[in-house]
Amino acid sequence: MKRLKKIQNNIVLENLSDHRKFFLKNGYLHLKNFLPKKELINIKKKCINFKKKTKIKKDLIFDLHRNIISVYNTINNNSIKLVAKELFKTKKLSGIQTAFFSTPKKGYGFPPHQDDFFLKSGFNNTMNIWIPLIKIGPRNGTLYFYMNSHKNGVNKKLNFLALNSSNAKSIKELKKYKTKKMICNIGDVVFINNHIFHKGGHNSSSSKRYILSFTYLKDKKKFYAGKTANRKKIKLD
């Protein structure tokens, strides 16, 4: 199994230029079966146990890489970094923030938004990495992309409108974009362009939805830390 995983990773890494073309054209890149399932299941267990031990009630916990070494090892994963460097066209990168989502059953998702609306780093200078820790589909709140929306810059007005709307489907400016839903298994990794509008769907299943995500920053680029988020650089090898 490990040998098969290594072969699959080598195939992915041999096609980096094609992946970059796809990423720039579509605003995302979905690599299937890219990480070992056992490692991700272990990360999920450690994050859940940390949440229970510390009695944190929030469904979203930031910066668990400070407490759980396997979370840090994931953002520092050489294969993920190699892909990100090619998508950025940079030799170096840093992390900014890690996040563990445990969306409750029947829980709401996250409204449509562009990541750079928050980070203010400039086109393709930051990138969100989205890693499902369980099988993800439409019922338990998958990721949706608004195709081609990354080609029009950051729309502040539309971000404000979508983030404060109780019914994003009714927003006229978003209706012009076709949506693409991600069907993901444990082991998949999704690379997200910082200008594409995307959202997390509602979890209409009877189980929690677990996701690990983090952000990469292109070398020598700046970002907005945020008054409440207080984002900080994460040093990577």
N, C-alpha and C positions, 0 to 999 in steps of 0.2 A: 504493500500500500504506500509506504514512504517513497519507494522507488518510482511508483506511478505518479505520485504527487510531484516529485522532482522533475520528471519528464514533462508533465503538464505545465509546470512553471517555466521550464526552459522554452517550451513552445511559445508561451505568452511573451517572454522576454525577448525572443528572437523577432517578434513582430511589433516592436515598440513604435516604430514610425507609422505603421498602419493604425495602431491604437490612438496615436496622437491625432491623426487626421480625423478619425471617427469622433474623438473627444471634442475637437474644435468645431466640427460640423454639427454635432448633436447636443453638446453641452453636458454629456455624461459618458462614462465608460463602465460597463458591467462585466467584471471578470468572474466567471463561474468556477466553483470548486478550486479556489485559489489558495485558501488557508486550511490547515488541518482541523477537522471537525472536533476532534478530542480536545485540542487546545482551547477552542472557542467555547465548548461546553464547560470546560474547567473555569474559564474566565467568567462565564455567566454565574456559575455556582459561587465563586469568590465574591463577585459583586453583590449577589443576593445576600450572602452571609454577612458581608460588611454592612449592608443596609440594615439587616436585622440586629446585628451586634451594636451598632451605633444608634439604633432606634430612629433612623431617618424616615420620615413619612412621605417625603416628596417623591414623585414619580420620575423626576429628572435630577441626577446627581452629577455635578461637574468635578473634573480634575481628580478622578480616582487613580490616575497614574502615580499620584503622590503616596498612595496607600497600598496599592496592589501592583506588584512588580510585573505581573503578566500583562496588565493593561499598558504599562510603559513599554514593555517589550513589543507589544503590537504596534504602537505608533512608531517604534524604532525598528520595525521589521524591514530587513534589507530588501526583500522582494517588493513590498509595497512602496518603499522609498524610491527604488529604482524606476518603477512605473511613474510615480509622481514627478520625479526629476525630469523624465522624458516629456511628460505632459506640460510641465513648466518650462522646459528647456533651460535648466539650471544645474549647476554642479553641487550646490549646497541648498539645504532647506532646514527650517526649524518647525517645531510644533507650536501650537497656540493654546489649544484647549481640548480636553477629552470630556466625553459625556456618556453617561449610562442611562438609557431610557427603559423604564419598566411600566409601560402604558397599561393601566388596569383593564380588565374585561369590561366591555361596553364603554370604554373610555374614548374621549375625543382625540383626534389627531392634532397635527400642527398646521396652521393656516398657510396658504401660499405666500412665498417670500423669496427674495434673492439674498444670499448670504452676504454679499458685499454691501447691501443696505446697512448692515450692522458693522461690518469690519472696515469698510471704506479704504480698501487696499489697492483698488484698481483692477482692471480686467485680467483674470488668470494669474493674479499674484497671491491668492489664497485658494485653497481647495479643501472641500469637506470630504472625508472618507466615511462611508456608511457601511457598517458590518452587522448583518443580522446574526443574532445568537440563537434564533429558532427559525423554523421555516416560516417565511412571510408571504402572504398573498392578500387579495382584496378583502377577505373577511376579517383579518386581524390587523389591518392598518398598514398597508404597504406604502411604498414611496411612489409618488406621481410626479412626472416632469411635464412642464408646459413647453412643448417642442418649439425650438427656434427663438424662444424668449430671451436667450442669452446674447442675441445679436443686436439688441436695441439699447444697450447701456442700462444703468440702474434707474428704475422708475420709482422715485421716492413717493409720489402721490399714490401710485398703484399699490406699493408696499403698505403704506399707512392704511389704505382702504381695505386691503385683503386681510391684514393682521387684526383689524378691528371689526370685521364682518362676521356675522353668525351664519352666513350662507354665501360662501365664496363662488358657488356655481352660478349665482345670479349676477356676478360682476361682469359687465359687458366687455371690458377691455381684456379679460382673461378668456372669454369665450372664443376669441379669434384664434387661439392656440389649440392644437390637438394635444390631448394628454396621452402620456405613455406610462403605463403602470409596470412596476418591477415585480416579477415573481422570483423570489430569492430563496435559496437553501442555505443551511449552515455551511460556511466555507466560501461563500460568495463575497466579493468586495465591490462596492460601487463608488466610483470617483466622480465628484460633482463639481462642475464649473461654478465659480462664485457669482456668475451673472444670470444663471438660469433660474426661472421661477419653478419652485417645487413645493410639495406639501406632503405631510404624513396623513394617511387616511384614518378614519375612525376604526377602532378595534371593536367590531361587532361580534367577536367570538366569545367563548366562555373561559378563555385563558389569558394571562398577561402576555404582552408582546415585549421582547427584550432586544435592545439594539445597543451596539457600541459605536460611537462616532468620535471623530477627532478632526482637527484642522491642521493643514500644512501651510507654511508661509514660505514664499520664494525668497531666495537669498537677497539681502540688502533692501528688502521692501518693508514698508511700514504698515501698521494697521491701527485701528481705533480700539483701545482697550475697553472702553465702556465704563460709565460711571458706576453701574451696579454689577456688571459682569466681571470687571477688573481682570480682563484676560492678560495672561503673561506668557512670554516665550518659553518654550520647552526645548532645552538643549538636547540635540540628537547626535549620535555618533556619525 
